């Protein structure tokens, strides 16, 4: 803990960071559950991609739970998730700049926003 920061402030920041991480977990779980219908409606040309996406969302939800429960233990998980979300947003921005791709703008908003939330939550749980 930073000795220049009062313990009460540090504790409140840590709690707020954990709340943000729990919100990320709930959001990822909701997205994963909603992706089940995408898988059940998918035709053979996109079935594997939709299934992979759904499993990835469930994986992210689980990883966010790990971070919310023990935020100071899983530094590498923080780094991987932040990098993944930032890379998705950056890639979507490139696609959008080249003329667009389905859901590129939404990906920039959701994954870019989530990358920012994760950076803030990481910082708060370290304060």
C-alpha positions in Angstrom: 0.0 0.0 0.0 1.2 3.5 -0.8 2.2 5.0 2.6 1.1 8.5 1.4 -2.5 7.3 1.0 -4.7 6.9 4.0 -5.9 3.3 4.6 -9.6 4.2 4.4 -9.1 5.8 0.9 -7.1 2.8 -0.2 -9.8 0.4 1.1 -12.6 2.3 -0.7 -10.6 2.3 -3.9 -9.9 -1.4 -3.6 -13.6 -2.1 -3.0 -14.6 0.1 -6.0 -12.1 -1.7 -8.2 -13.5 -5.1 -7.1 -17.1 -3.8 -7.9 -16.0 -2.8 -11.4 -14.5 -6.2 -11.9 -17.7 -8.0 -10.7 -19.7 -5.8 -13.1 -17.3 -6.9 -15.9 -17.9 -10.6 -14.8 -21.7 -10.2 -14.8 -21.6 -8.4 -18.2 -19.4 -11.1 -19.7 -21.7 -13.8 -18.3 -24.8 -12.1 -19.7 -23.1 -11.8 -23.1 -22.1 -15.5 -23.0 -25.7 -16.5 -22.1 -27.1 -14.4 -24.9 -24.5 -15.9 -27.3 -26.2 -19.3 -26.8 -29.0 -18.2 -29.2 -26.4 -17.1 -31.7 -24.9 -20.6 -31.6 -28.3 -22.4 -31.9 -29.3 -20.2 -34.9 -25.9 -20.3 -36.7 -25.6 -22.1 -40.0 -22.7 -24.3 -40.8 -20.6 -21.4 -42.2 -20.3 -19.6 -38.9 -21.2 -22.3 -36.3 -17.6 -22.9 -35.1 -16.9 -19.1 -34.9 -20.1 -18.5 -32.9 -19.3 -21.4 -30.6 -15.7 -20.1 -30.1 -17.1 -16.7 -29.3 -19.5 -18.0 -26.8 -16.9 -20.1 -25.0 -14.6 -17.1 -25.0 -17.2 -15.0 -23.3 -17.7 -17.7 -20.6 -14.0 -17.8 -20.2 -13.8 -14.1 -19.7 -16.6 -14.2 -17.2 -14.7 -16.8 -15.2 -11.4 -14.8 -15.3 -13.2 -11.7 -14.2 -14.5 -13.6 -11.2 -11.0 -14.7 -10.3 -9.9 -11.1 -10.5 -12.8 -9.8 -8.4 -12.2 -12.4 -5.7 -8.4 -12.1 -5.5 -7.4 -9.0 -7.5 -3.8 -8.8 -6.1 -2.9 -12.5 -6.9 -3.5 -12.6 -10.6 -1.4 -9.9 -12.2 -0.8 -11.8 -15.4 -4.5 -12.4 -15.8 -5.1 -8.7 -15.6 -2.4 -8.1 -18.2 -3.8 -10.7 -20.6 -7.4 -9.5 -20.3 -6.5 -5.8 -20.7 -4.3 -6.6 -23.7 -7.0 -8.8 -25.3 -9.8 -6.2 -24.9 -7.5 -3.4 -26.1 -6.4 -5.5 -29.1 -10.0 -6.2 -30.0 -10.9 -2.5 -29.9 -7.8 -1.5 -31.9 -8.4 -4.2 -34.5 -12.0 -3.1 -34.9 -10.9 0.5 -35.3 -8.6 -0.6 -38.1 -11.4 -2.5 -39.8 -13.7 0.6 -39.4 -11.0 2.8 -40.9 -10.7 0.5 -43.9 -14.4 0.8 -44.7 -16.0 -1.2 -41.9 -16.8 -4.7 -40.9 -19.9 -6.0 -39.2 -20.0 -5.0 -35.5 -16.7 -3.1 -35.7 -18.1 0.1 -34.1 -19.9 -1.9 -31.4 -16.6 -3.8 -30.7 -14.7 -0.5 -30.3 -17.3 0.7 -27.8 -17.7 -2.5 -25.8 -14.2 -3.9 -25.8 -12.5 -0.5 -25.7 -14.7 0.6 -22.8 -14.0 -2.7 -21.0 -10.2 -2.2 -21.5 -10.5 1.2 -19.8 -12.6 -0.2 -17.0 -10.1 -3.0 -16.4 -7.2 -0.6 -16.3 -9.1 1.6 -13.8 -10.1 -1.5 -11.7 -6.5 -2.8 -11.7 -5.2 0.6 -10.5 -7.9 0.8 -7.8 -7.2 -2.6 -6.5 -3.5 -1.8 -6.2 -4.0 1.6 -4.5 
